[in-house]
Amino acid sequence: MPLYEYLCDKCGHKFELLRALSDSGEAAPCPRCQSPAKRVLSSFASFSKDSSGQSTPVGGSSCSSCSSTSCDSCHL
Ligand SMILES: [Zn+2]
């Protein structure tokens, strides 16, 4: 199971918890004050989301042998 980081809004306690992926979006009980703590999104998760979003427009437009935005003129 993956390890997730949680931050309690109420007491500010930060803790790690092993949870199933399907449970990761739900609040976890704080071990200090028992109030529901929200998951902290790691920098790795936000980085992978950014890189996949940026790589999308690169592949779609033209082939490497022509400089136009479509390959209608190069017949490849
Ligand atoms: Zn707490």
PDB file of the backbone (N, CA, C, O) and the ligand in Angstrom, with CONECT records:
HET     ZN  A 101       1
ATOM      1  N   MET A   1       0.834  -1.209   0.000  1.00  0.00           N
ATOM      2  CA  MET A   1       0.000   0.000   0.000  1.00  0.00           C
ATOM      3  C   MET A   1       0.865   1.254   0.000  1.00  0.00           C
ATOM      4  O   MET A   1       1.912   1.290   0.647  1.00  0.00           O
ATOM      5  N   PRO A   2       0.435   2.267  -0.715  1.00  0.00           N
ATOM      6  CA  PRO A   2       1.221   3.500  -0.750  1.00  0.00           C
ATOM      7  C   PRO A   2       1.095   4.298   0.545  1.00  0.00           C
ATOM      8  O   PRO A   2       0.126   4.167   1.292  1.00  0.00           O
ATOM      9  N   LEU A   3       2.102   5.124   0.781  1.00  0.00           N
ATOM     10  CA  LEU A   3       2.160   5.953   1.992  1.00  0.00           C
ATOM     11  C   LEU A   3       1.695   7.364   1.652  1.00  0.00           C
ATOM     12  O   LEU A   3       2.168   7.975   0.694  1.00  0.00           O
ATOM     13  N   TYR A   4       0.763   7.869   2.453  1.00  0.00           N
ATOM     14  CA  TYR A   4       0.229   9.204   2.209  1.00  0.00           C
ATOM     15  C   TYR A   4       0.497  10.109   3.403  1.00  0.00           C
ATOM     16  O   TYR A   4       0.608   9.650   4.540  1.00  0.00           O
ATOM     17  N   GLU A   5       0.597  11.395   3.123  1.00  0.00           N
ATOM     18  CA  GLU A   5       0.814  12.393   4.166  1.00  0.00           C
ATOM     19  C   GLU A   5      -0.489  13.131   4.445  1.00  0.00           C
ATOM     20  O   GLU A   5      -1.206  13.526   3.526  1.00  0.00           O
ATOM     21  N   TYR A   6      -0.778  13.309   5.721  1.00  0.00           N
ATOM     22  CA  TYR A   6      -1.990  14.015   6.116  1.00  0.00           C
ATOM     23  C   TYR A   6      -1.637  15.152   7.061  1.00  0.00           C
ATOM     24  O   TYR A   6      -0.700  15.065   7.854  1.00  0.00           O
ATOM     25  N   LEU A   7      -2.431  16.240   6.950  1.00  0.00           N
ATOM     26  CA  LEU A   7      -2.227  17.403   7.820  1.00  0.00           C
ATOM     27  C   LEU A   7      -3.554  17.733   8.484  1.00  0.00           C
ATOM     28  O   LEU A   7      -4.567  17.943   7.819  1.00  0.00           O
ATOM     29  N   CYS A   8      -3.525  17.775   9.816  1.00  0.00           N
ATOM     30  CA  CYS A   8      -4.735  18.079  10.575  1.00  0.00           C
ATOM     31  C   CYS A   8      -4.940  19.595  10.638  1.00  0.00           C
ATOM     32  O   CYS A   8      -4.051  20.335  11.060  1.00  0.00           O
ATOM     33  N   ASP A   9      -6.126  20.043  10.211  1.00  0.00           N
ATOM     34  CA  ASP A   9      -6.433  21.466  10.255  1.00  0.00           C
ATOM     35  C   ASP A   9      -6.591  21.971  11.686  1.00  0.00           C
ATOM     36  O   ASP A   9      -6.306  23.131  11.982  1.00  0.00           O
ATOM     37  N   LYS A  10      -7.040  21.102  12.549  1.00  0.00           N
ATOM     38  CA  LYS A  10      -7.418  21.523  13.887  1.00  0.00           C
ATOM     39  C   LYS A  10      -6.209  21.764  14.792  1.00  0.00           C
ATOM     40  O   LYS A  10      -6.125  22.793  15.462  1.00  0.00           O
ATOM     41  N   CYS A  11      -5.275  20.813  14.808  1.00  0.00           N
ATOM     42  CA  CYS A  11      -4.128  20.941  15.718  1.00  0.00           C
ATOM     43  C   CYS A  11      -2.814  21.106  14.961  1.00  0.00           C
ATOM     44  O   CYS A  11      -1.769  21.309  15.579  1.00  0.00           O
ATOM     45  N   GLY A  12      -2.850  21.021  13.625  1.00  0.00           N
ATOM     46  CA  GLY A  12      -1.643  21.222  12.833  1.00  0.00           C
ATOM     47  C   GLY A  12      -0.706  20.039  12.810  1.00  0.00           C
ATOM     48  O   GLY A  12       0.429  20.160  12.348  1.00  0.00           O
ATOM     49  N   HIS A  13      -1.159  18.889  13.303  1.00  0.00           N
ATOM     50  CA  HIS A  13      -0.321  17.705  13.353  1.00  0.00           C
ATOM     51  C   HIS A  13      -0.208  17.080  11.960  1.00  0.00           C
ATOM     52  O   HIS A  13      -1.205  16.894  11.262  1.00  0.00           O
ATOM     53  N   LYS A  14       1.024  16.762  11.578  1.00  0.00           N
ATOM     54  CA  LYS A  14       1.273  16.138  10.284  1.00  0.00           C
ATOM     55  C   LYS A  14       1.697  14.700  10.513  1.00  0.00           C
ATOM     56  O   LYS A  14       2.577  14.429  11.331  1.00  0.00           O
ATOM     57  N   PHE A  15       1.066  13.764   9.783  1.00  0.00           N
ATOM     58  CA  PHE A  15       1.384  12.361   9.988  1.00  0.00           C
ATOM     59  C   PHE A  15       1.270  11.596   8.676  1.00  0.00           C
ATOM     60  O   PHE A  15       0.634  12.041   7.720  1.00  0.00           O
ATOM     61  N   GLU A  16       1.908  10.428   8.665  1.00  0.00           N
ATOM     62  CA  GLU A  16       1.882   9.581   7.477  1.00  0.00           C
ATOM     63  C   GLU A  16       1.060   8.341   7.751  1.00  0.00           C
ATOM     64  O   GLU A  16       1.013   7.842   8.875  1.00  0.00           O
ATOM     65  N   LEU A  17       0.411   7.851   6.702  1.00  0.00           N
ATOM     66  CA  LEU A  17      -0.499   6.731   6.867  1.00  0.00           C
ATOM     67  C   LEU A  17      -0.439   5.847   5.636  1.00  0.00           C
ATOM     68  O   LEU A  17      -0.457   6.333   4.506  1.00  0.00           O
ATOM     69  N   LEU A  18      -0.367   4.541   5.865  1.00  0.00           N
ATOM     70  CA  LEU A  18      -0.464   3.579   4.769  1.00  0.00           C
ATOM     71  C   LEU A  18      -1.937   3.316   4.481  1.00  0.00           C
ATOM     72  O   LEU A  18      -2.680   2.848   5.343  1.00  0.00           O
ATOM     73  N   ARG A  19      -2.339   3.620   3.269  1.00  0.00           N
ATOM     74  CA  ARG A  19      -3.743   3.403   2.930  1.00  0.00           C
ATOM     75  C   ARG A  19      -3.863   2.820   1.532  1.00  0.00           C
ATOM     76  O   ARG A  19      -2.956   2.945   0.710  1.00  0.00           O
ATOM     77  N   ALA A  20      -4.990   2.185   1.278  1.00  0.00           N
ATOM     78  CA  ALA A  20      -5.287   1.744  -0.081  1.00  0.00           C
ATOM     79  C   ALA A  20      -5.515   2.963  -0.962  1.00  0.00           C
ATOM     80  O   ALA A  20      -5.949   4.014  -0.490  1.00  0.00           O
ATOM     81  N   LEU A  21      -5.219   2.811  -2.232  1.00  0.00           N
ATOM     82  CA  LEU A  21      -5.357   3.928  -3.168  1.00  0.00           C
ATOM     83  C   LEU A  21      -6.791   4.455  -3.200  1.00  0.00           C
ATOM     84  O   LEU A  21      -7.011   5.658  -3.337  1.00  0.00           O
ATOM     85  N   SER A  22      -7.748   3.565  -3.077  1.00  0.00           N
ATOM     86  CA  SER A  22      -9.151   3.972  -3.135  1.00  0.00           C
ATOM     87  C   SER A  22      -9.563   4.787  -1.924  1.00  0.00           C
ATOM     88  O   SER A  22     -10.549   5.522  -1.985  1.00  0.00           O
ATOM     89  N   ASP A  23      -8.819   4.672  -0.810  1.00  0.00           N
ATOM     90  CA  ASP A  23      -9.146   5.424   0.402  1.00  0.00           C
ATOM     91  C   ASP A  23      -8.348   6.707   0.527  1.00  0.00           C
ATOM     92  O   ASP A  23      -8.567   7.475   1.464  1.00  0.00           O
ATOM     93  N   SER A  24      -7.421   6.959  -0.397  1.00  0.00           N
ATOM     94  CA  SER A  24      -6.452   8.041  -0.201  1.00  0.00           C
ATOM     95  C   SER A  24      -7.100   9.415  -0.243  1.00  0.00           C
ATOM     96  O   SER A  24      -6.583  10.349   0.371  1.00  0.00           O
ATOM     97  N   GLY A  25      -8.225   9.568  -0.954  1.00  0.00           N
ATOM     98  CA  GLY A  25      -8.860  10.875  -1.052  1.00  0.00           C
ATOM     99  C   GLY A  25      -9.705  11.238   0.159  1.00  0.00           C
ATOM    100  O   GLY A  25     -10.117  12.388   0.312  1.00  0.00           O
ATOM    101  N   GLU A  26      -9.962  10.264   1.013  1.00  0.00           N
ATOM    102  CA  GLU A  26     -10.825  10.525   2.154  1.00  0.00           C
ATOM    103  C   GLU A  26     -10.019  10.995   3.347  1.00  0.00           C
ATOM    104  O   GLU A  26      -8.829  10.706   3.477  1.00  0.00           O
ATOM    105  N   ALA A  27     -10.709  11.740   4.229  1.00  0.00           N
ATOM    106  CA  ALA A  27     -10.036  12.259   5.405  1.00  0.00           C
ATOM    107  C   ALA A  27      -9.659  11.130   6.354  1.00  0.00           C
ATOM    108  O   ALA A  27     -10.405  10.164   6.514  1.00  0.00           O
ATOM    109  N   ALA A  28      -8.491  11.261   6.981  1.00  0.00           N
ATOM    110  CA  ALA A  28      -8.038  10.273   7.945  1.00  0.00           C
ATOM    111  C   ALA A  28      -8.125  10.868   9.349  1.00  0.00           C
ATOM    112  O   ALA A  28      -7.888  12.063   9.522  1.00  0.00           O
ATOM    113  N   PRO A  29      -8.458  10.064  10.343  1.00  0.00           N
ATOM    114  CA  PRO A  29      -8.536  10.590  11.706  1.00  0.00           C
ATOM    115  C   PRO A  29      -7.164  10.956  12.253  1.00  0.00           C
ATOM    116  O   PRO A  29      -6.227  10.159  12.193  1.00  0.00           O
ATOM    117  N   CYS A  30      -7.054  12.167  12.788  1.00  0.00           N
ATOM    118  CA  CYS A  30      -5.797  12.622  13.376  1.00  0.00           C
ATOM    119  C   CYS A  30      -5.476  11.808  14.623  1.00  0.00           C
ATOM    120  O   CYS A  30      -6.337  11.659  15.490  1.00  0.00           O
ATOM    121  N   PRO A  31      -4.248  11.271  14.735  1.00  0.00           N
ATOM    122  CA  PRO A  31      -3.898  10.477  15.914  1.00  0.00           C
ATOM    123  C   PRO A  31      -3.812  11.310  17.190  1.00  0.00           C
ATOM    124  O   PRO A  31      -3.799  10.754  18.288  1.00  0.00           O
ATOM    125  N   ARG A  32      -3.754  12.623  17.059  1.00  0.00           N
ATOM    126  CA  ARG A  32      -3.605  13.470  18.237  1.00  0.00           C
ATOM    127  C   ARG A  32      -4.961  13.949  18.769  1.00  0.00           C
ATOM    128  O   ARG A  32      -5.218  13.879  19.971  1.00  0.00           O
ATOM    129  N   CYS A  33      -5.841  14.445  17.854  1.00  0.00           N
ATOM    130  CA  CYS A  33      -7.108  15.011  18.320  1.00  0.00           C
ATOM    131  C   CYS A  33      -8.330  14.330  17.718  1.00  0.00           C
ATOM    132  O   CYS A  33      -9.461  14.717  18.014  1.00  0.00           O
ATOM    133  N   GLN A  34      -8.119  13.325  16.883  1.00  0.00           N
ATOM    134  CA  GLN A  34      -9.198  12.502  16.310  1.00  0.00           C
ATOM    135  C   GLN A  34     -10.103  13.235  15.329  1.00  0.00           C
ATOM    136  O   GLN A  34     -11.116  12.680  14.903  1.00  0.00           O
ATOM    137  N   SER A  35      -9.765  14.472  14.958  1.00  0.00           N
ATOM    138  CA  SER A  35     -10.579  15.140  13.945  1.00  0.00           C
ATOM    139  C   SER A  35     -10.086  14.752  12.558  1.00  0.00           C
ATOM    140  O   SER A  35      -8.923  14.376  12.409  1.00  0.00           O
ATOM    141  N   PRO A  36     -10.938  14.832  11.537  1.00  0.00           N
ATOM    142  CA  PRO A  36     -10.547  14.402  10.194  1.00  0.00           C
ATOM    143  C   PRO A  36      -9.463  15.300   9.597  1.00  0.00           C
ATOM    144  O   PRO A  36      -9.613  16.520   9.541  1.00  0.00           O
ATOM    145  N   ALA A  37      -8.380  14.682   9.158  1.00  0.00           N
ATOM    146  CA  ALA A  37      -7.257  15.413   8.564  1.00  0.00           C
ATOM    147  C   ALA A  37      -7.255  15.205   7.056  1.00  0.00           C
ATOM    148  O   ALA A  37      -7.573  14.122   6.564  1.00  0.00           O
ATOM    149  N   LYS A  38      -6.900  16.239   6.343  1.00  0.00           N
ATOM    150  CA  LYS A  38      -6.887  16.147   4.884  1.00  0.00           C
ATOM    151  C   LYS A  38      -5.532  15.664   4.378  1.00  0.00           C
ATOM    152  O   LYS A  38      -4.497  15.889   5.005  1.00  0.00           O
ATOM    153  N   ARG A  39      -5.566  15.008   3.249  1.00  0.00           N
ATOM    154  CA  ARG A  39      -4.330  14.516   2.638  1.00  0.00           C
ATOM    155  C   ARG A  39      -3.523  15.668   2.051  1.00  0.00           C
ATOM    156  O   ARG A  39      -4.071  16.565   1.410  1.00  0.00           O
ATOM    157  N   VAL A  40      -2.216  15.628   2.278  1.00  0.00           N
ATOM    158  CA  VAL A  40      -1.316  16.593   1.679  1.00  0.00           C
ATOM    159  C   VAL A  40      -0.835  16.035   0.353  1.00  0.00           C
ATOM    160  O   VAL A  40      -0.281  14.937   0.298  1.00  0.00           O
ATOM    161  N   LEU A  41      -1.044  16.782  -0.702  1.00  0.00           N
ATOM    162  CA  LEU A  41      -0.568  16.330  -2.004  1.00  0.00           C
ATOM    163  C   LEU A  41       0.932  16.556  -2.093  1.00  0.00           C
ATOM    164  O   LEU A  41       1.416  17.671  -1.894  1.00  0.00           O
ATOM    165  N   SER A  42       1.656  15.498  -2.392  1.00  0.00           N
ATOM    166  CA  SER A  42       3.101  15.616  -2.467  1.00  0.00           C
ATOM    167  C   SER A  42       3.528  16.376  -3.722  1.00  0.00           C
ATOM    168  O   SER A  42       2.765  16.479  -4.683  1.00  0.00           O
ATOM    169  N   SER A  43       4.728  16.896  -3.706  1.00  0.00           N
ATOM    170  CA  SER A  43       5.232  17.633  -4.864  1.00  0.00           C
ATOM    171  C   SER A  43       5.431  16.717  -6.061  1.00  0.00           C
ATOM    172  O   SER A  43       5.350  17.148  -7.211  1.00  0.00           O
ATOM    173  N   PHE A  44       5.693  15.454  -5.775  1.00  0.00           N
ATOM    174  CA  PHE A  44       5.861  14.493  -6.862  1.00  0.00           C
ATOM    175  C   PHE A  44       4.567  14.311  -7.645  1.00  0.00           C
ATOM    176  O   PHE A  44       4.584  14.247  -8.874  1.00  0.00           O
ATOM    177  N   ALA A  45       3.459  14.229  -6.942  1.00  0.00           N
ATOM    178  CA  ALA A  45       2.172  14.018  -7.605  1.00  0.00           C
ATOM    179  C   ALA A  45       1.810  15.201  -8.494  1.00  0.00           C
ATOM    180  O   ALA A  45       1.328  15.013  -9.611  1.00  0.00           O
ATOM    181  N   SER A  46       2.041  16.430  -8.002  1.00  0.00           N
ATOM    182  CA  SER A  46       1.693  17.595  -8.803  1.00  0.00           C
ATOM    183  C   SER A  46       2.657  17.765  -9.974  1.00  0.00           C
ATOM    184  O   SER A  46       2.282  18.294 -11.021  1.00  0.00           O
ATOM    185  N   PHE A  47       3.905  17.314  -9.792  1.00  0.00           N
ATOM    186  CA  PHE A  47       4.867  17.406 -10.886  1.00  0.00           C
ATOM    187  C   PHE A  47       4.492  16.489 -12.040  1.00  0.00           C
ATOM    188  O   PHE A  47       4.567  16.897 -13.199  1.00  0.00           O
ATOM    189  N   SER A  48       4.089  15.257 -11.743  1.00  0.00           N
ATOM    190  CA  SER A  48       3.748  14.317 -12.805  1.00  0.00           C
ATOM    191  C   SER A  48       2.489  14.758 -13.551  1.00  0.00           C
ATOM    192  O   SER A  48       2.337  14.485 -14.742  1.00  0.00           O
ATOM    193  N   LYS A  49       1.590  15.441 -12.841  1.00  0.00           N
ATOM    194  CA  LYS A  49       0.400  15.950 -13.494  1.00  0.00           C
ATOM    195  C   LYS A  49       0.764  17.082 -14.455  1.00  0.00           C
ATOM    196  O   LYS A  49       0.222  17.159 -15.557  1.00  0.00           O
ATOM    197  N   ASP A  50       1.686  17.964 -14.038  1.00  0.00           N
ATOM    198  CA  ASP A  50       2.117  19.061 -14.895  1.00  0.00           C
ATOM    199  C   ASP A  50       2.826  18.570 -16.148  1.00  0.00           C
ATOM    200  O   ASP A  50       2.572  19.077 -17.240  1.00  0.00           O
ATOM    201  N   SER A  51       3.719  17.582 -16.005  1.00  0.00           N
ATOM    202  CA  SER A  51       4.510  17.147 -17.147  1.00  0.00           C
ATOM    203  C   SER A  51       3.645  16.432 -18.186  1.00  0.00           C
ATOM    204  O   SER A  51       3.898  16.544 -19.386  1.00  0.00           O
ATOM    205  N   SER A  52       2.641  15.708 -17.736  1.00  0.00           N
ATOM    206  CA  SER A  52       1.768  15.045 -18.700  1.00  0.00           C
ATOM    207  C   SER A  52       0.898  16.052 -19.445  1.00  0.00           C
ATOM    208  O   SER A  52       0.588  15.862 -20.621  1.00  0.00           O
ATOM    209  N   GLY A  53       0.498  17.146 -18.742  1.00  0.00           N
ATOM    210  CA  GLY A  53      -0.300  18.168 -19.391  1.00  0.00           C
ATOM    211  C   GLY A  53       0.502  18.940 -20.425  1.00  0.00           C
ATOM    212  O   GLY A  53      -0.034  19.338 -21.459  1.00  0.00           O
ATOM    213  N   GLN A  54       1.777  19.154 -20.155  1.00  0.00           N
ATOM    214  CA  GLN A  54       2.603  19.919 -21.076  1.00  0.00           C
ATOM    215  C   GLN A  54       3.039  19.092 -22.278  1.00  0.00           C
ATOM    216  O   GLN A  54       3.271  19.642 -23.355  1.00  0.00           O
ATOM    217  N   SER A  55       3.153  17.778 -22.107  1.00  0.00           N
ATOM    218  CA  SER A  55       3.654  16.961 -23.205  1.00  0.00           C
ATOM    219  C   SER A  55       2.575  16.712 -24.259  1.00  0.00           C
ATOM    220  O   SER A  55       2.896  16.309 -25.377  1.00  0.00           O
ATOM    221  N   THR A  56       1.321  16.941 -23.931  1.00  0.00           N
ATOM    222  CA  THR A  56       0.229  16.655 -24.848  1.00  0.00           C
ATOM    223  C   THR A  56       0.295  17.438 -26.161  1.00  0.00           C
ATOM    224  O   THR A  56       0.159  16.819 -27.217  1.00  0.00           O
ATOM    225  N   PRO A  57       0.499  18.779 -26.163  1.00  0.00           N
ATOM    226  CA  PRO A  57       0.491  19.515 -27.431  1.00  0.00           C
ATOM    227  C   PRO A  57       1.711  19.258 -28.307  1.00  0.00           C
ATOM    228  O   PRO A  57       1.687  19.603 -29.489  1.00  0.00           O
ATOM    229  N   VAL A  58       2.772  18.668 -27.773  1.00  0.00           N
ATOM    230  CA  VAL A  58       4.000  18.469 -28.538  1.00  0.00           C
ATOM    231  C   VAL A  58       3.809  17.445 -29.646  1.00  0.00           C
ATOM    232  O   VAL A  58       4.300  17.650 -30.756  1.00  0.00           O
ATOM    233  N   GLY A  59       3.102  16.338 -29.374  1.00  0.00           N
ATOM    234  CA  GLY A  59       3.027  15.241 -30.320  1.00  0.00           C
ATOM    235  C   GLY A  59       2.090  15.467 -31.486  1.00  0.00           C
ATOM    236  O   GLY A  59       2.298  14.875 -32.546  1.00  0.00           O
ATOM    237  N   GLY A  60       1.066  16.297 -31.342  1.00  0.00           N
ATOM    238  CA  GLY A  60      -0.053  16.290 -32.256  1.00  0.00           C
ATOM    239  C   GLY A  60       0.106  16.994 -33.579  1.00  0.00           C
ATOM    240  O   GLY A  60      -0.587  16.625 -34.527  1.00  0.00           O
ATOM    241  N   SER A  61       0.975  17.988 -33.712  1.00  0.00           N
ATOM    242  CA  SER A  61       0.840  18.896 -34.833  1.00  0.00           C
ATOM    243  C   SER A  61       1.516  18.432 -36.118  1.00  0.00           C
ATOM    244  O   SER A  61       0.820  18.112 -37.082  1.00  0.00           O
ATOM    245  N   SER A  62       2.841  18.383 -36.167  1.00  0.00           N
ATOM    246  CA  SER A  62       3.504  18.100 -37.429  1.00  0.00           C
ATOM    247  C   SER A  62       4.533  16.994 -37.281  1.00  0.00           C
ATOM    248  O   SER A  62       4.941  16.665 -36.167  1.00  0.00           O
ATOM    249  N   CYS A  63       4.953  16.421 -38.394  1.00  0.00           N
ATOM    250  CA  CYS A  63       6.016  15.435 -38.349  1.00  0.00           C
ATOM    251  C   CYS A  63       7.370  16.134 -38.362  1.00  0.00           C
ATOM    252  O   CYS A  63       7.443  17.346 -38.561  1.00  0.00           O
ATOM    253  N   SER A  64       8.446  15.367 -38.149  1.00  0.00           N
ATOM    254  CA  SER A  64       9.752  15.993 -37.995  1.00  0.00           C
ATOM    255  C   SER A  64      10.339  16.477 -39.313  1.00  0.00           C
ATOM    256  O   SER A  64      11.283  17.266 -39.314  1.00  0.00           O
ATOM    257  N   SER A  65       9.790  16.012 -40.444  1.00  0.00           N
ATOM    258  CA  SER A  65      10.376  16.378 -41.733  1.00  0.00           C
ATOM    259  C   SER A  65       9.735  17.606 -42.369  1.00  0.00           C
ATOM    260  O   SER A  65      10.225  18.084 -43.392  1.00  0.00           O
ATOM    261  N   CYS A  66       8.663  18.126 -41.801  1.00  0.00           N
ATOM    262  CA  CYS A  66       8.069  19.334 -42.352  1.00  0.00           C
ATOM    263  C   CYS A  66       7.813  20.341 -41.248  1.00  0.00           C
ATOM    264  O   CYS A  66       7.596  19.960 -40.098  1.00  0.00           O
ATOM    265  N   SER A  67       7.835  21.600 -41.578  1.00  0.00           N
ATOM    266  CA  SER A  67       7.702  22.644 -40.570  1.00  0.00           C
ATOM    267  C   SER A  67       6.297  23.187 -40.459  1.00  0.00           C
ATOM    268  O   SER A  67       6.025  24.016 -39.591  1.00  0.00           O
ATOM    269  N   SER A  68       5.389  22.737 -41.322  1.00  0.00           N
ATOM    270  CA  SER A  68       4.018  23.211 -41.228  1.00  0.00           C
ATOM    271  C   SER A  68       3.287  22.511 -40.100  1.00  0.00           C
ATOM    272  O   SER A  68       3.774  21.521 -39.553  1.00  0.00           O
ATOM    273  N   THR A  69       2.121  23.026 -39.753  1.00  0.00           N
ATOM    274  CA  THR A  69       1.383  22.449 -38.629  1.00  0.00           C
ATOM    275  C   THR A  69       0.618  21.206 -39.011  1.00  0.00           C
ATOM    276  O   THR A  69       0.119  20.513 -38.124  1.00  0.00           O
ATOM    277  N   SER A  70       0.500  20.887 -40.294  1.00  0.00           N
ATOM    278  CA  SER A  70      -0.104  19.617 -40.684  1.00  0.00           C
ATOM    279  C   SER A  70       0.791  18.953 -41.732  1.00  0.00           C
ATOM    280  O   SER A  70       1.629  19.611 -42.348  1.00  0.00           O
ATOM    281  N   CYS A  71       0.606  17.646 -41.929  1.00  0.00           N
ATOM    282  CA  CYS A  71       1.446  16.903 -42.875  1.00  0.00           C
ATOM    283  C   CYS A  71       0.738  16.712 -44.212  1.00  0.00           C
ATOM    284  O   CYS A  71       1.054  15.765 -44.931  1.00  0.00           O
ATOM    285  N   ASP A  72      -0.201  17.573 -44.568  1.00  0.00           N
ATOM    286  CA  ASP A  72      -0.912  17.436 -45.825  1.00  0.00           C
ATOM    287  C   ASP A  72       0.013  17.591 -47.018  1.00  0.00           C
ATOM    288  O   ASP A  72      -0.227  16.995 -48.067  1.00  0.00           O
ATOM    289  N   SER A  73       1.090  18.402 -46.869  1.00  0.00           N
ATOM    290  CA  SER A  73       1.957  18.705 -48.007  1.00  0.00           C
ATOM    291  C   SER A  73       3.152  17.768 -48.113  1.00  0.00           C
ATOM    292  O   SER A  73       3.832  17.784 -49.140  1.00  0.00           O
ATOM    293  N   CYS A  74       3.437  16.967 -47.119  1.00  0.00           N
ATOM    294  CA  CYS A  74       4.656  16.151 -47.192  1.00  0.00           C
ATOM    295  C   CYS A  74       4.378  14.680 -47.478  1.00  0.00           C
ATOM    296  O   CYS A  74       5.324  13.916 -47.668  1.00  0.00           O
ATOM    297  N   HIS A  75       3.116  14.255 -47.516  1.00  0.00           N
ATOM    298  CA  HIS A  75       2.718  12.919 -47.952  1.00  0.00           C
ATOM    299  C   HIS A  75       3.442  11.797 -47.240  1.00  0.00           C
ATOM    300  O   HIS A  75       3.825  10.825 -47.892  1.00  0.00           O
ATOM    301  N   LEU A  76       3.647  11.877 -45.966  1.00  0.00           N
ATOM    302  CA  LEU A  76       4.267  10.780 -45.237  1.00  0.00           C
ATOM    303  C   LEU A  76       3.212   9.807 -44.714  1.00  0.00           C
ATOM    304  O   LEU A  76       3.552   8.814 -44.071  1.00  0.00           O
TER     305      LEU A  76
HETATM  306 ZN    ZN A 101      -5.288  16.944  15.029  1.00  0.00          ZN2+
END
